[in-house]
Amino acid sequence: METPRTVLVIGAGLAGLACAHALVRAGLDVLVLEATTRAGGVVQTHRGDEFLFEEGPNTVQASGAAFRACVDELGLTPRLITTAGSGGTRWLWHRGRLVALPSKPQELLTTPLLSWRAKLTLVSEPLRRWHAPAQEPTLRDFLADRIGMEATMRLAGAFVRGVYGAEIAQLGAQSAFPRLYAATCVHGSLLKAAKSLQHAPSGGLLSFPSGLEELVEAFTRALGPRLRLSSGVQRLMRTTEGWTAVLDSGVHIRATQVVVCTPARAAARLLGEHLHNSADTTLSERLATLPHASLTVAHLGFEPTGSRNAIPAGAPRGFGYLVPPEASAHAGGPLALGAIFASELFPDRAPRGARSFACFLPAAWADQRSDDEIVRGATLDLLQTLGVRPSSSQDSDSWPQPRVSRVRRWHNAIPTYGVGHMHLVHAIRTHLDQHAPGLQVAGSWTDGVSVDAVLASGREAARRAQAQALAQA
């Protein structure tokens, strides 16, 4: 039995790190336990071979308040780098080629991506007042009712793949985009709601010169010995003094409060016995079986322009491209769900004149193949999508080949915020508040999947823990 702690944070992903850091700044005695050998969760940056690959998130919106607060508190603000605007042109695969997505609302009227019937449906949306149904609709049904099925599947269907790695019919409208859904309820119009939520210019997208893992490294330095790696928790027990965590090693650690910041399935295992007396007896089961998206990312780095294995100068540039579901279902459509033009977002991601890409591939395809096969398939798919042609149709080696490559497989990585998801999270938190005081949850499955949302989730859990600590003092 170790010395008791005030707060025990289980899980050192972004939520756990942000929670612990906020509690340390508040002067509380904190210990963070991480089951794996590294902190940071999905935020991982690979540096080497003159290329920098973000194996998890690539950027953060400059408008992200929680991210900005953490960066400022950690003294990292001078290290921030930003893109200009939204990071460049965003492309959509449409009828055999990449077409630029509209960057302004008025461009929706002239884009070749939509038929005139779809454009009329879109323009008339504010005239058709919307009333929220009794039950949460899927995101597909909600948007189709407002802007028509064509725009929903072609534009929104591609967009949500880039956010959740899931198909639009798998997501709940209220759960996946709560602010937009709530604003639509108020205004009776999706377009009016979107306009009401528009921020002032965000200042672009943010990162650090050495990648987003700089944030993780700064958290780790700030926590010091308060962070323990390779320290998995087997069980949480309620005691008269608070809580006891039983580690895989057999060590017992007592704490007044515990914040569980693990992925959903690990959280379900730790919370299970404390949710059994809930009015909804399936809470722990629902949490344990929460759907997650799996993706494989192929990072490809090509030689500088002018080299034999360079991407031709005329190939599309910008932020990257997305592939709508209808194109993926077509036999001649791209394999990837989309790709980010990584070397164009920030400086020094690749050697001068070189280009690098992060290609997002379906796990069902990648799981059947070796890393070498994935690289070959991703390379051919990327080049064909960009409109690159081999220098000789008779020579398979005449396609440009990446100088460096790296494959990252993410299994069950992104929680799917389906219909009823937000009600599940609310029910779990309500039950813990009433029947397991001092036990809280935070993470990518609770309040959103973006970097900023996960950081905000951890900081909010820290605020609640601090308030409870003051009330008990």
Secondary structure as UniProt FT lines:
FT   STRAND          5..10
FT   HELIX           14..25
FT   TURN            26..27
FT   STRAND          30..33
FT   TURN            41..42
FT   STRAND          45..48
FT   TURN            49..50
FT   STRAND          51..54
FT   STRAND          60..61
FT   TURN            62..63
FT   HELIX           65..73
FT   TURN            74..75
FT   HELIX           77..79
FT   STRAND          81..82
FT   TURN            85..86
FT   STRAND          90..94
FT   TURN            95..96
FT   STRAND          97..100
FT   HELIX           105..109
FT   TURN            112..113
FT   HELIX           116..123
FT   HELIX           125..127
FT   HELIX           139..147
FT   HELIX           149..151
FT   HELIX           152..156
FT   HELIX           157..164
FT   HELIX           168..170
FT   HELIX           173..176
FT   HELIX           178..187
FT   HELIX           190..196
FT   STRAND          205..207
FT   TURN            209..210
FT   HELIX           213..223
FT   HELIX           224..226
FT   STRAND          227..228
FT   STRAND          233..238
FT   STRAND          243..247
FT   TURN            248..249
FT   STRAND          252..260
FT   HELIX           264..275
FT   TURN            276..277
FT   TURN            281..282
FT   HELIX           283..288
FT   STRAND          292..303
FT   TURN            305..306
FT   TURN            308..309
FT   TURN            313..314
FT   STRAND          320..322
FT   HELIX           325..329
FT   TURN            331..332
FT   STRAND          338..340
FT   HELIX           342..344
FT   TURN            347..348
FT   TURN            352..353
FT   STRAND          355..362
FT   HELIX           363..366
FT   TURN            367..368
FT   HELIX           371..386
FT   TURN            393..394
FT   HELIX           396..398
FT   STRAND          404..415
FT   TURN            419..420
FT   HELIX           421..435
FT   TURN            437..438
FT   STRAND          439..441
FT   TURN            444..446
FT   HELIX           451..472
//
